[in-house]
Amino acid sequence: MKNIYWKGYTSLERHFALEAIQSVVSRFGCIINAVMFSDVAVTLVIEIEANRIDQLYQELQQLMAMDAFQKMDTIATKEKVIYCTITFSKATGNLKNEVSNVPG
């Protein structure tokens, strides 16, 4: 099974972009892992049937700029893995997760 590598770029706010991307991916396959690189980028590991890959790519292009990808044009339902790295153009490189104080 040959893996597929995509790169996407978005100027949308990170939380909004991730929510929109997750919504699109869930219609075609599933995200099995996500790795954040500060607030600069995220790599999503997506499992999807081969015959749905072209549709997913087209939908993601509506949300963000994507590097070129040659259409698969297949009817096969064999599972494929896509590694999709998304870069956020408004990133600062300094991700902070606020943790609230819990009494006790």
MOPAC internal coordinates of N, CA, C and O (Angstrom, degrees):
PM7 1SCF
backbone

  N    0.0000 0     0.00 0     0.00 0    0    0    0
  C    1.4482 1     0.00 0     0.00 0    1    0    0
  C    1.5257 1   108.42 1     0.00 0    2    1    0
  O    1.2310 1   120.47 1   -59.87 1    3    2    1
  N    1.3345 1   116.71 1   120.13 1    3    2    1
  C    1.4482 1   122.10 1   179.82 1    5    3    2
  C    1.5265 1   109.37 1   -87.44 1    6    5    3
  O    1.2310 1   121.10 1   -52.08 1    7    6    5
  N    1.3262 1   115.51 1   127.92 1    7    6    5
  C    1.4560 1   119.77 1   178.77 1    9    7    6
  C    1.5228 1   110.19 1   -79.01 1   10    9    7
  O    1.2310 1   120.84 1   -21.66 1   11   10    9
  N    1.3161 1   116.01 1   158.34 1   11   10    9
  C    1.4587 1   122.92 1  -178.72 1   13   11   10
  C    1.5174 1   107.70 1  -117.70 1   14   13   11
  O    1.2310 1   120.64 1   -43.72 1   15   14   13
  N    1.3365 1   116.38 1   136.28 1   15   14   13
  C    1.4568 1   122.10 1  -178.99 1   17   15   14
  C    1.5244 1   109.28 1  -120.08 1   18   17   15
  O    1.2310 1   120.92 1   -58.04 1   19   18   17
  N    1.3291 1   115.84 1   121.96 1   19   18   17
  C    1.4629 1   121.92 1   178.12 1   21   19   18
  C    1.5143 1   109.43 1  -118.90 1   22   21   19
  O    1.2310 1   120.97 1   -26.84 1   23   22   21
  N    1.3419 1   115.74 1   153.16 1   23   22   21
  C    1.4630 1   121.91 1   172.17 1   25   23   22
  C    1.5187 1   108.05 1  -128.33 1   26   25   23
  O    1.2310 1   121.51 1   -47.08 1   27   26   25
  N    1.3328 1   114.72 1   132.92 1   27   26   25
  C    1.4553 1   120.47 1   178.29 1   29   27   26
  C    1.5213 1   109.92 1  -128.98 1   30   29   27
  O    1.2310 1   120.97 1   -24.16 1   31   30   29
  N    1.3374 1   115.75 1   155.84 1   31   30   29
  C    1.4591 1   122.29 1  -178.01 1   33   31   30
  C    1.5105 1   108.28 1  -136.18 1   34   33   31
  O    1.2310 1   120.88 1   -48.78 1   35   34   33
  N    1.3326 1   115.93 1   131.22 1   35   34   33
  C    1.4623 1   118.99 1  -179.07 1   37   35   34
  C    1.5204 1   111.27 1  -136.53 1   38   37   35
  O    1.2310 1   121.67 1   -33.33 1   39   38   37
  N    1.3237 1   114.41 1   146.67 1   39   38   37
  C    1.4623 1   120.09 1   174.71 1   41   39   38
  C    1.5285 1   110.46 1  -103.12 1   42   41   39
  O    1.2310 1   120.68 1  -176.88 1   43   42   41
  N    1.3290 1   116.31 1     3.12 1   43   42   41
  C    1.4632 1   120.78 1   176.88 1   45   43   42
  C    1.5265 1   110.27 1   -69.84 1   46   45   43
  O    1.2310 1   120.64 1   -25.23 1   47   46   45
  N    1.3020 1   116.38 1   154.77 1   47   46   45
  C    1.4620 1   121.51 1   175.22 1   49   47   46
  C    1.5280 1   107.84 1   -59.66 1   50   49   47
  O    1.2310 1   120.42 1   -41.81 1   51   50   49
  N    1.3244 1   116.80 1   138.19 1   51   50   49
  C    1.4660 1   122.99 1  -170.52 1   53   51   50
  C    1.5280 1   113.32 1   -54.14 1   54   53   51
  O    1.2310 1   119.41 1   129.76 1   55   54   53
  N    1.3245 1   118.73 1   -50.24 1   55   54   53
  C    1.4655 1   121.31 1  -177.58 1   57   55   54
  C    1.5328 1   111.51 1   -62.81 1   58   57   55
  O    1.2310 1   120.98 1   136.78 1   59   58   57
  N    1.3277 1   115.74 1   -43.22 1   59   58   57
  C    1.4608 1   120.07 1   178.83 1   61   59   58
  C    1.5235 1   110.34 1   -64.11 1   62   61   59
  O    1.2310 1   120.22 1   134.68 1   63   62   61
  N    1.3337 1   117.19 1   -45.32 1   63   62   61
  C    1.4665 1   121.83 1  -179.44 1   65   63   62
  C    1.5252 1   110.93 1   -60.72 1   66   65   63
  O    1.2310 1   120.16 1   133.95 1   67   66   65
  N    1.3159 1   117.30 1   -46.05 1   67   66   65
  C    1.4666 1   120.44 1  -178.89 1   69   67   66
  C    1.5198 1   111.64 1   -63.05 1   70   69   67
  O    1.2310 1   120.43 1   140.33 1   71   70   69
  N    1.3129 1   116.79 1   -39.67 1   71   70   69
  C    1.4628 1   120.51 1   178.88 1   73   71   70
  C    1.5291 1   110.52 1   -65.23 1   74   73   71
  O    1.2310 1   120.20 1   136.70 1   75   74   73
  N    1.3249 1   117.22 1   -43.30 1   75   74   73
  C    1.4615 1   121.34 1  -179.89 1   77   75   74
  C    1.5287 1   110.68 1   -66.80 1   78   77   75
  O    1.2310 1   120.09 1   137.55 1   79   78   77
  N    1.3229 1   117.43 1   -42.45 1   79   78   77
  C    1.4591 1   122.11 1   179.90 1   81   79   78
  C    1.5263 1   110.37 1   -64.56 1   82   81   79
  O    1.2310 1   120.71 1   136.63 1   83   82   81
  N    1.3243 1   116.24 1   -43.37 1   83   82   81
  C    1.4676 1   120.18 1   178.42 1   85   83   82
  C    1.5263 1   110.56 1   -61.05 1   86   85   83
  O    1.2310 1   120.29 1   140.51 1   87   86   85
  N    1.3040 1   117.06 1   -39.49 1   87   86   85
  C    1.4649 1   120.96 1   179.42 1   89   87   86
  C    1.5291 1   110.96 1   -63.50 1   90   89   87
  O    1.2310 1   120.19 1   137.50 1   91   90   89
  N    1.3169 1   117.25 1   -42.50 1   91   90   89
  C    1.4687 1   121.34 1   178.99 1   93   91   90
  C    1.5238 1   110.27 1   -66.11 1   94   93   91
  O    1.2310 1   120.23 1   131.10 1   95   94   93
  N    1.3164 1   117.16 1   -48.90 1   95   94   93
  C    1.4684 1   121.12 1  -177.39 1   97   95   94
  C    1.5219 1   110.59 1   -59.96 1   98   97   95
  O    1.2310 1   120.11 1   140.44 1   99   98   97
  N    1.3258 1   117.39 1   -39.56 1   99   98   97
  C    1.4681 1   120.21 1  -176.77 1  101   99   98
  C    1.5243 1   112.91 1   -64.20 1  102  101   99
  O    1.2310 1   119.76 1   159.76 1  103  102  101
  N    1.3295 1   118.06 1   -20.24 1  103  102  101
  C    1.4676 1   120.79 1   176.90 1  105  103  102
  C    1.5296 1   112.29 1   -77.49 1  106  105  103
  O    1.2310 1   120.06 1   160.56 1  107  106  105
  N    1.3275 1   117.48 1   -19.44 1  107  106  105
  C    1.4600 1   120.89 1  -174.57 1  109  107  106
  C    1.5265 1   113.67 1  -118.90 1  110  109  107
  O    1.2310 1   119.86 1   152.25 1  111  110  109
  N    1.3083 1   117.87 1   -27.75 1  111  110  109
  C    1.4610 1   122.02 1  -177.24 1  113  111  110
  C    1.5192 1   109.11 1  -162.01 1  114  113  111
  O    1.2310 1   120.55 1    29.37 1  115  114  113
  N    1.3288 1   116.56 1  -150.63 1  115  114  113
  C    1.4594 1   118.49 1   178.03 1  117  115  114
  C    1.5237 1   110.47 1  -144.45 1  118  117  115
  O    1.2310 1   121.64 1   -32.17 1  119  118  117
  N    1.3323 1   114.47 1   147.83 1  119  118  117
  C    1.4563 1   121.77 1   176.34 1  121  119  118
  C    1.5175 1   106.58 1   -86.14 1  122  121  119
  O    1.2310 1   120.51 1   -59.94 1  123  122  121
  N    1.3282 1   116.62 1   120.06 1  123  122  121
  C    1.4627 1   119.28 1  -178.23 1  125  123  122
  C    1.5234 1   112.06 1  -101.63 1  126  125  123
  O    1.2310 1   120.17 1   167.82 1  127  126  125
  N    1.3335 1   117.29 1   -12.18 1  127  126  125
  C    1.4633 1   120.68 1   176.28 1  129  127  126
  C    1.5155 1   108.60 1  -163.35 1  130  129  127
  O    1.2310 1   121.05 1   -29.16 1  131  130  129
  N    1.3223 1   115.59 1   150.84 1  131  130  129
  C    1.4630 1   122.01 1   175.69 1  133  131  130
  C    1.5205 1   107.85 1  -142.28 1  134  133  131
  O    1.2310 1   121.01 1   -47.15 1  135  134  133
  N    1.3328 1   115.67 1   132.85 1  135  134  133
  C    1.4592 1   121.06 1   179.38 1  137  135  134
  C    1.5215 1   107.95 1  -124.38 1  138  137  135
  O    1.2310 1   120.78 1   -60.54 1  139  138  137
  N    1.3456 1   116.12 1   119.46 1  139  138  137
  C    1.4583 1   121.70 1   179.35 1  141  139  138
  C    1.5277 1   109.96 1   -88.51 1  142  141  139
  O    1.2310 1   120.96 1   -38.87 1  143  142  141
  N    1.3029 1   115.77 1   141.13 1  143  142  141
  C    1.4551 1   122.65 1   173.13 1  145  143  142
  C    1.5223 1   106.46 1  -116.78 1  146  145  143
  O    1.2310 1   121.67 1   -91.59 1  147  146  145
  N    1.3704 1   114.40 1    88.41 1  147  146  145
  C    1.4526 1   122.23 1  -171.91 1  149  147  146
  C    1.5223 1   107.25 1    50.46 1  150  149  147
  O    1.2310 1   119.92 1    43.03 1  151  150  149
  N    1.3306 1   117.76 1  -136.97 1  151  150  149
  C    1.4668 1   119.03 1   175.77 1  153  151  150
  C    1.5239 1   110.42 1  -106.93 1  154  153  151
  O    1.2310 1   121.01 1  -163.28 1  155  154  153
  N    1.3387 1   115.68 1    16.72 1  155  154  153
  C    1.4560 1   121.77 1  -176.54 1  157  155  154
  C    1.5251 1   112.44 1   -85.49 1  158  157  155
  O    1.2310 1   120.09 1   138.13 1  159  158  157
  N    1.3274 1   117.44 1   -41.87 1  159  158  157
  C    1.4658 1   120.44 1  -175.12 1  161  159  158
  C    1.5200 1   110.66 1  -156.08 1  162  161  159
  O    1.2310 1   121.65 1   -14.95 1  163  162  161
  N    1.3119 1   114.45 1   165.05 1  163  162  161
  C    1.4549 1   122.49 1   174.46 1  165  163  162
  C    1.5270 1   107.58 1  -140.49 1  166  165  163
  O    1.2310 1   120.87 1   -38.25 1  167  166  165
  N    1.3139 1   115.94 1   141.75 1  167  166  165
  C    1.4597 1   120.40 1   172.44 1  169  167  166
  C    1.5193 1   107.88 1  -111.37 1  170  169  167
  O    1.2310 1   121.33 1   -57.06 1  171  170  169
  N    1.3273 1   115.05 1   122.94 1  171  170  169
  C    1.4558 1   121.69 1   178.27 1  173  171  170
  C    1.5152 1   108.78 1  -103.36 1  174  173  171
  O    1.2310 1   120.74 1   -43.46 1  175  174  173
  N    1.3282 1   116.18 1   136.54 1  175  174  173
  C    1.4537 1   121.61 1   173.42 1  177  175  174
  C    1.5264 1   105.43 1  -104.78 1  178  177  175
  O    1.2310 1   121.23 1   -63.65 1  179  178  177
  N    1.3279 1   115.24 1   116.35 1  179  178  177
  C    1.4631 1   121.70 1  -173.09 1  181  179  178
  C    1.5215 1   109.74 1  -116.01 1  182  181  179
  O    1.2310 1   120.83 1   -50.45 1  183  182  181
  N    1.3202 1   116.02 1   129.55 1  183  182  181
  C    1.4674 1   121.74 1   172.41 1  185  183  182
  C    1.5215 1   107.66 1  -101.30 1  186  185  183
  O    1.2310 1   121.16 1   -48.59 1  187  186  185
  N    1.3272 1   115.38 1   131.41 1  187  186  185
  C    1.4585 1   119.61 1  -174.48 1  189  187  186
  C    1.5196 1   109.52 1  -154.98 1  190  189  187
  O    1.2310 1   120.57 1   -29.82 1  191  190  189
  N    1.3204 1   116.52 1   150.18 1  191  190  189
  C    1.4591 1   120.81 1   174.30 1  193  191  190
  C    1.5272 1   108.03 1   -72.04 1  194  193  191
  O    1.2310 1   120.49 1   -38.85 1  195  194  193
  N    1.3223 1   116.68 1   141.15 1  195  194  193
  C    1.4682 1   122.07 1  -174.98 1  197  195  194
  C    1.5245 1   112.62 1   -55.72 1  198  197  195
  O    1.2310 1   119.79 1   143.54 1  199  198  197
  N    1.3164 1   118.00 1   -36.46 1  199  198  197
  C    1.4605 1   120.69 1  -176.98 1  201  199  198
  C    1.5305 1   113.66 1   -73.66 1  202  201  199
  O    1.2310 1   119.75 1   176.18 1  203  202  201
  N    1.3183 1   118.07 1    -3.82 1  203  202  201
  C    1.4709 1   121.64 1  -179.46 1  205  203  202
  C    1.5253 1   112.07 1  -108.75 1  206  205  203
  O    1.2310 1   120.20 1   176.45 1  207  206  205
  N    1.3320 1   117.23 1    -3.55 1  207  206  205
  C    1.4686 1   121.40 1  -174.63 1  209  207  206
  C    1.5264 1   111.84 1   -64.03 1  210  209  207
  O    1.2310 1   119.96 1   134.53 1  211  210  209
  N    1.3253 1   117.67 1   -45.47 1  211  210  209
  C    1.4632 1   120.20 1  -178.39 1  213  211  210
  C    1.5278 1   111.56 1   -60.87 1  214  213  211
  O    1.2310 1   120.34 1   139.60 1  215  214  213
  N    1.3324 1   116.96 1   -40.40 1  215  214  213
  C    1.4701 1   121.12 1   178.58 1  217  215  214
  C    1.5248 1   110.52 1   -63.79 1  218  217  215
  O    1.2310 1   120.31 1   136.50 1  219  218  217
  N    1.3282 1   117.01 1   -43.50 1  219  218  217
  C    1.4551 1   120.68 1   179.65 1  221  219  218
  C    1.5168 1   110.14 1   -61.28 1  222  221  219
  O    1.2310 1   120.27 1   134.15 1  223  222  221
  N    1.3132 1   117.10 1   -45.85 1  223  222  221
  C    1.4637 1   121.01 1  -179.87 1  225  223  222
  C    1.5275 1   110.83 1   -58.28 1  226  225  223
  O    1.2310 1   120.17 1   134.94 1  227  226  225
  N    1.3290 1   117.27 1   -45.06 1  227  226  225
  C    1.4640 1   121.06 1   179.88 1  229  227  226
  C    1.5268 1   111.69 1   -62.12 1  230  229  227
  O    1.2310 1   120.54 1   138.31 1  231  230  229
  N    1.3251 1   116.58 1   -41.69 1  231  230  229
  C    1.4663 1   120.68 1   179.82 1  233  231  230
  C    1.5291 1   110.90 1   -66.21 1  234  233  231
  O    1.2310 1   120.26 1   138.58 1  235  234  233
  N    1.3273 1   117.11 1   -41.42 1  235  234  233
  C    1.4658 1   120.58 1   179.94 1  237  235  234
  C    1.5273 1   111.08 1   -66.27 1  238  237  235
  O    1.2310 1   120.30 1   148.41 1  239  238  237
  N    1.3293 1   117.03 1   -31.59 1  239  238  237
  C    1.4628 1   120.67 1   177.16 1  241  239  238
  C    1.5244 1   111.59 1   -64.05 1  242  241  239
  O    1.2310 1   119.84 1   156.03 1  243  242  241
  N    1.3230 1   117.92 1   -23.97 1  243  242  241
  C    1.4621 1   121.55 1   177.20 1  245  243  242
  C    1.5280 1   111.29 1   -72.23 1  246  245  243
  O    1.2310 1   120.38 1   156.41 1  247  246  245
  N    1.3485 1   116.88 1   -23.59 1  247  246  245
  C    1.4624 1   122.33 1  -177.83 1  249  247  246
  C    1.5210 1   113.78 1   -96.36 1  250  249  247
  O    1.2310 1   120.53 1   151.51 1  251  250  249
  N    1.3301 1   116.58 1   -28.49 1  251  250  249
  C    1.4648 1   119.49 1  -173.26 1  253  251  250
  C    1.5214 1   110.24 1  -157.23 1  254  253  251
  O    1.2310 1   121.06 1   -14.68 1  255  254  253
  N    1.3195 1   115.58 1   165.32 1  255  254  253
  C    1.4643 1   121.00 1   174.23 1  257  255  254
  C    1.5209 1   108.07 1   -74.86 1  258  257  255
  O    1.2310 1   120.70 1   -44.65 1  259  258  257
  N    1.3200 1   116.26 1   135.35 1  259  258  257
  C    1.4679 1   121.30 1  -178.77 1  261  259  258
  C    1.5242 1   108.90 1  -125.67 1  262  261  259
  O    1.2310 1   120.87 1   -38.22 1  263  262  261
  N    1.3452 1   115.95 1   141.78 1  263  262  261
  C    1.4567 1   119.63 1   172.11 1  265  263  262
  C    1.5242 1   108.55 1   -63.05 1  266  265  263
  O    1.2310 1   120.99 1   -23.47 1  267  266  265
  N    1.3176 1   115.71 1   156.53 1  267  266  265
  C    1.4629 1   121.48 1  -177.52 1  269  267  266
  C    1.5298 1   111.53 1   -59.24 1  270  269  267
  O    1.2310 1   121.26 1   -35.52 1  271  270  269
  N    1.3277 1   115.20 1   144.48 1  271  270  269
  C    1.4560 1   122.77 1   178.98 1  273  271  270
  C    1.5169 1   107.88 1  -142.96 1  274  273  271
  O    1.2310 1   120.40 1   -51.94 1  275  274  273
  N    1.3151 1   116.85 1   128.06 1  275  274  273
  C    1.4562 1   121.01 1   179.23 1  277  275  274
  C    1.5262 1   109.38 1   -77.57 1  278  277  275
  O    1.2310 1   120.68 1   -55.05 1  279  278  277
  N    1.3224 1   116.30 1   124.95 1  279  278  277
  C    1.4681 1   121.08 1  -178.75 1  281  279  278
  C    1.5167 1   110.64 1   -55.00 1  282  281  279
  O    1.2310 1   121.04 1   -33.56 1  283  282  281
  N    1.3256 1   115.61 1   146.44 1  283  282  281
  C    1.4588 1   121.14 1  -179.17 1  285  283  282
  C    1.5301 1   112.41 1   -89.47 1  286  285  283
  O    1.2310 1   120.12 1   146.86 1  287  286  285
  N    1.3287 1   117.38 1   -33.14 1  287  286  285
  C    1.4659 1   122.19 1  -179.09 1  289  287  286
  C    1.5303 1   112.38 1    43.00 1  290  289  287
  O    1.2310 1   120.94 1  -119.70 1  291  290  289
  N    1.2982 1   115.80 1    60.30 1  291  290  289
  C    1.4645 1   120.24 1  -179.12 1  293  291  290
  C    1.5186 1   110.63 1  -125.73 1  294  293  291
  O    1.2310 1   121.01 1   -25.05 1  295  294  293
  N    1.3162 1   115.67 1   154.95 1  295  294  293
  C    1.4652 1   120.82 1   174.62 1  297  295  294
  C    1.5313 1   110.80 1  -107.44 1  298  297  295
  O    1.2310 1   121.15 1  -178.12 1  299  298  297
  N    1.3432 1   115.41 1     1.88 1  299  298  297
  C    1.4675 1   120.35 1  -178.85 1  301  299  298
  C    1.5235 1   110.53 1   -65.53 1  302  301  299
  O    1.2310 1   121.11 1   -36.21 1  303  302  301
  N    1.3197 1   115.47 1   143.79 1  303  302  301
  C    1.4721 1   120.34 1   178.73 1  305  303  302
  C    1.5241 1   111.55 1  -105.08 1  306  305  303
  O    1.2310 1   120.20 1  -169.51 1  307  306  305
  N    1.3132 1   117.23 1    10.49 1  307  306  305
  C    1.4599 1   121.34 1   179.14 1  309  307  306
  C    1.5294 1   109.67 1   -62.42 1  310  309  307
  O    1.2310 1   120.92 1   -41.92 1  311  310  309
  N    1.3353 1   115.85 1   138.08 1  311  310  309
  C    1.4705 1   121.07 1  -179.39 1  313  311  310
  C    1.5272 1   110.76 1   -68.46 1  314  313  311
  O    1.2310 1   120.88 1   -42.16 1  315  314  313
  N    1.3270 1   115.92 1   137.84 1  315  314  313
  C    1.4585 1   123.55 1   175.66 1  317  315  314
  C    1.5197 1   108.47 1  -124.16 1  318  317  315
  O    1.2310 1   121.22 1   -20.30 1  319  318  317
  N    1.3239 1   115.26 1   159.70 1  319  318  317
  C    1.4585 1   121.25 1   176.49 1  321  319  318
  C    1.5235 1   108.36 1  -115.81 1  322  321  319
  O    1.2310 1   120.91 1   -49.47 1  323  322  321
  N    1.3238 1   115.87 1   130.53 1  323  322  321
  C    1.4594 1   122.10 1   176.59 1  325  323  322
  C    1.5207 1   107.93 1  -115.03 1  326  325  323
  O    1.2310 1   120.77 1   -49.91 1  327  326  325
  N    1.3279 1   116.14 1   130.09 1  327  326  325
  C    1.4584 1   122.21 1   172.51 1  329  327  326
  C    1.5248 1   105.65 1  -103.62 1  330  329  327
  O    1.2310 1   120.73 1   -69.45 1  331  330  329
  N    1.3136 1   116.21 1   110.55 1  331  330  329
  C    1.4640 1   121.64 1  -175.19 1  333  331  330
  C    1.5230 1   109.47 1  -114.84 1  334  333  331
  O    1.2310 1   120.62 1   -68.04 1  335  334  333
  N    1.3340 1   116.42 1   111.96 1  335  334  333
  C    1.4590 1   121.30 1   177.93 1  337  335  334
  C    1.5197 1   108.48 1   -97.88 1  338  337  335
  O    1.2310 1   121.04 1   -54.65 1  339  338  337
  N    1.3276 1   115.61 1   125.35 1  339  338  337
  C    1.4578 1   121.93 1  -177.95 1  341  339  338
  C    1.5201 1   108.18 1  -115.93 1  342  341  339
  O    1.2310 1   120.87 1   -53.89 1  343  342  341
  N    1.3319 1   115.94 1   126.11 1  343  342  341
  C    1.4607 1   122.14 1   179.25 1  345  343  342
  C    1.5183 1   108.76 1  -104.04 1  346  345  343
  O    1.2310 1   120.56 1   -45.59 1  347  346  345
  N    1.3246 1   116.53 1   134.41 1  347  346  345
  C    1.4658 1   123.20 1   179.77 1  349  347  346
  C    1.5201 1   108.81 1   -99.97 1  350  349  347
  O    1.2310 1   120.18 1   -63.14 1  351  350  349
  N    1.3210 1   117.27 1   116.86 1  351  350  349
  C    1.4666 1   121.05 1  -174.54 1  353  351  350
  C    1.5297 1   113.22 1   -71.14 1  354  353  351
  O    1.2310 1   119.63 1   159.47 1  355  354  353
  N    1.3122 1   118.31 1   -20.53 1  355  354  353
  C    1.4632 1   121.25 1   179.94 1  357  355  354
  C    1.5266 1   112.21 1   -93.86 1  358  357  355
  O    1.2310 1   120.23 1  -164.25 1  359  358  357
  N    1.3199 1   117.16 1    15.75 1  359  358  357
  C    1.4676 1   121.58 1  -177.38 1  361  359  358
  C    1.5223 1   111.25 1   -69.85 1  362  361  359
  O    1.2310 1   121.89 1   -27.16 1  363  362  361
  N    1.3335 1   113.98 1   152.84 1  363  362  361
  C    1.4630 1   119.77 1   177.47 1  365  363  362
  C    1.5172 1   111.33 1  -107.97 1  366  365  363
  O    1.2310 1   120.19 1   162.38 1  367  366  365
  N    1.3260 1   117.25 1   -17.62 1  367  366  365
  C    1.4578 1   120.89 1  -177.09 1  369  367  366
  C    1.5167 1   112.39 1    81.18 1  370  369  367
  O    1.2310 1   120.67 1  -171.20 1  371  370  369
  N    1.3220 1   116.32 1     8.80 1  371  370  369
  C    1.4544 1   121.32 1  -176.74 1  373  371  370
  C    1.5310 1   109.06 1  -132.96 1  374  373  371
  O    1.2310 1   120.71 1  -107.56 1  375  374  373
  N    1.3166 1   116.25 1    72.44 1  375  374  373
  C    1.4607 1   121.03 1  -178.76 1  377  375  374
  C    1.5142 1   110.25 1   -74.23 1  378  377  375
  O    1.2310 1   121.22 1   -51.98 1  379  378  377
  N    1.3191 1   115.28 1   128.02 1  379  378  377
  C    1.4632 1   120.86 1   177.22 1  381  379  378
  C    1.5128 1   108.23 1  -123.22 1  382  381  379
  O    1.2310 1   121.13 1   -50.93 1  383  382  381
  N    1.3134 1   115.44 1   129.07 1  383  382  381
  C    1.4622 1   121.37 1   174.91 1  385  383  382
  C    1.5085 1   108.04 1  -104.83 1  386  385  383
  O    1.2310 1   121.20 1   -66.65 1  387  386  385
  N    1.2959 1   115.32 1   113.35 1  387  386  385
  C    1.4628 1   120.41 1  -179.66 1  389  387  386
  C    1.5251 1   109.37 1   -77.31 1  390  389  387
  O    1.2310 1   120.99 1   -50.17 1  391  390  389
  N    1.3148 1   115.71 1   129.83 1  391  390  389
  C    1.4572 1   121.76 1   177.22 1  393  391  390
  C    1.5241 1   106.91 1  -115.60 1  394  393  391
  O    1.2310 1   121.19 1   -59.29 1  395  394  393
  N    1.3221 1   115.33 1   120.71 1  395  394  393
  C    1.4659 1   119.17 1  -178.18 1  397  395  394
  C    1.5341 1   110.44 1   -75.21 1  398  397  395
  O    1.2310 1   121.54 1   -28.58 1  399  398  397
  N    1.3284 1   114.66 1   151.42 1  399  398  397
  C    1.4648 1   120.15 1   176.41 1  401  399  398
  C    1.5193 1   109.39 1   -73.00 1  402  401  399
  O    1.2310 1   121.19 1   -46.55 1  403  402  401
  N    1.3110 1   115.32 1   133.45 1  403  402  401
  C    1.4477 1   121.48 1   178.33 1  405  403  402
  C    1.5193 1   107.71 1  -114.15 1  406  405  403
  O    1.2310 1   120.12 1   -60.73 1  407  406  405
  N    1.3310 1   117.38 1   119.27 1  407  406  405
  C    1.4669 1   118.20 1  -179.35 1  409  407  406
  C    1.5280 1   110.86 1   -67.41 1  410  409  407
  O    1.2310 1   121.54 1   -33.63 1  411  410  409
  N    1.2973 1   114.66 1   146.37 1  411  410  409
  C    1.4349 1   115.93 1   174.64 1  413  411  410
  C    1.4447 1   111.68 1   139.86 1  414  413  411
  O    1.2310 1   120.10 1   180.00 1  415  414  413

